[in-house]
Amino acid sequence: MRKKLKKKKYTSKFLTISIAVIIIGIAIFYFYSADQAKNRGFVFGNEIAALQQDIQYEQGQFISNIAKWNENAISDDEMIRMGEEHLDIFNELLNKYDKLQPPDTFSRSVKLFKLSLEYQIESHEHRLIWIKNGSDSEFIRSQELTQLSFEAEQAGLKSFNDAKAGIEQ
């Protein structure tokens, strides 16, 4: 009878310890996963911020070149050459969106930012065609695409900030 009582106590202790170990393991896994998600989010945030900065810089360069061209400081051929180089850089930046690994909550904002850049590239292509041949329809299409680019970027920023606010809550 004593053996049975000892065996019951041993089984009861073993069960209690096992349950405690499982609970501790789950808690460690949960906090580790949450910490890893936070780290991935931080890395993603830095990557998207750097990409957006690069895009803004390149856009500023293009606008500056257009202003110089408008002032006749550079020729049509030179503007077209610089514009084509600009488009090459923009296409490289566009490819960087595909390499991003956004957390699920940010995937919509990344798609909108990418769409904005696609509109921007197309707008600049039409702008260069306008410089080459002076077609008003190309200039108008360029401006329409610039507006679409702006709207997509604003929607991307809103989506990004909404996702960020949802995570911080």
N, C-alpha and C positions, 0 to 999 in steps of 0.2 A: 504494500500500500504506500509505503514511503517512496518507493521508486516511482510510482505513478504520480504522486504529488510533485516530486522533483522534476519529472518529465514534463508535467503540465506547466510548472513555473518556467522551465527552460524554453518550452515551446512558446509560451506567452511572451517572454522576454525577447526571444528571437523574432517573433512577429512584430512586436513593438519597435524594435531596432530596425527591422527591415522597412517598415512603413516610414519611420523617421528618415532613413537613408533615401528612400524614394522621394519623399517630399522635399528634402534638401537638394537632391539631384535635379528635380523639376524646377525648383526655385533658381538654382545656379544656371540651368539651361535657359530659363526665361530671361534672367537679367543679362546673361551673356549674349543671347540673341538680340535683345533690345539694344545693348551696347554696340553690337556689330551693325545693326540697322542704322543707328545714329551715326556711326563712323562712315558707313556707305553713303548716307545722306549728306554728310559733311563733305566728303570727297566729291560727290556729284555736284553739290552746290558750288564748290570751287571750280570744277571743270566747266559748268555752264556759265558761271560768271566770267571766266577767262575767255570763253568762246564768244560771249556777247560783247566783251570789250574789244576783241579782235575785229569783230564785225563792225562795231561802231567806229573803230579807228579807220578801217578800210573804207567805210562809207564816207567818213570825213575827208579822206584823201581824194576820193572820186569827186565829191562836191567841190573841193578846193581846185581840182583840175578843171572842172566845168567852169568855175568862176574865172580862172585864168584864160580859158578858151573864149569865154564871153567877152573878156577884155582884150582879145586878140593878142595875148601874151604868148600863146602857143598856137601852132597851126592845126588845121583839121586833121592832117595825117598824124601829127604827134598826139593829138587828143585821142584819135582812134587807136593808136598803138598803146597808149597808156590805159585806155578803156579796156582793151582786150587783156592786158596784163592784170588789170583790176578784176575782170571776170574770172580769170584763171585762179586768182587768190580766193575769190568768193566761192568758186566751185570746190576748192580744197577745204575751205571752212565748212561748206555744206556737207562734205563727206565726214567731217568730225562729228556731226550729229548722229550718224549711224554707229559711231564707236562709243557713244555715251551709254552708260548703263544706269538709267534713272530708276529710282524706286517707283513702284507701280503708281503711287499717288501723283507723281510728276510726269508720267508718260504723256498725258494730254498736253501739258504746257510745252514739252519738248517738240511734239508734233506741230504745234502752232508756231513756235519759234522757227522751226525748219521751214514751214510753209511761208512764213514771212520772208525768210532769206531767198526762197525760190522765187517769190514775187519780185523781190528786189533785183535778183539776177536778170529775170526776164525784162524788168523795167529798164535796166541799164543796157540790155541788148537792143531794145527798141530805141533808146536814146542814142546809141551809137549809129544805128541805121538812119536815124533822123539827121545826125551830123553828116553822114555820108551823102545822103540824097535830098535832105531838106523837106521830106514829106511831113506835112502837118499831122496826118493820121498817126504816124509813128510817134510823134511827140505827145499827142493826146493819149495814145495807148500807154506810153511810158508813164505819164502822170497818173493814169487810172491804176496802173499796177503799183505805183509808189503808194497810192492811197490804200490799196488792198494790203500791201506789205505792212503799212502802219497799223491798220486795223487788226491784222493777224498778230502782230507783235504786242499790241495792247491786250488782246485776248489772251495771249500767252503769258504776259505779265500778271494778269488777273488770275489766271488758272494757277500759275506758280505761287503767287501770294496766298491764294485760297488753300492750296495743298500744304504750304508751309504753316499756315495758321492752324490747319487741322492737325498737323503733327505736334505743334507746340501746345495744344490744349491738353 
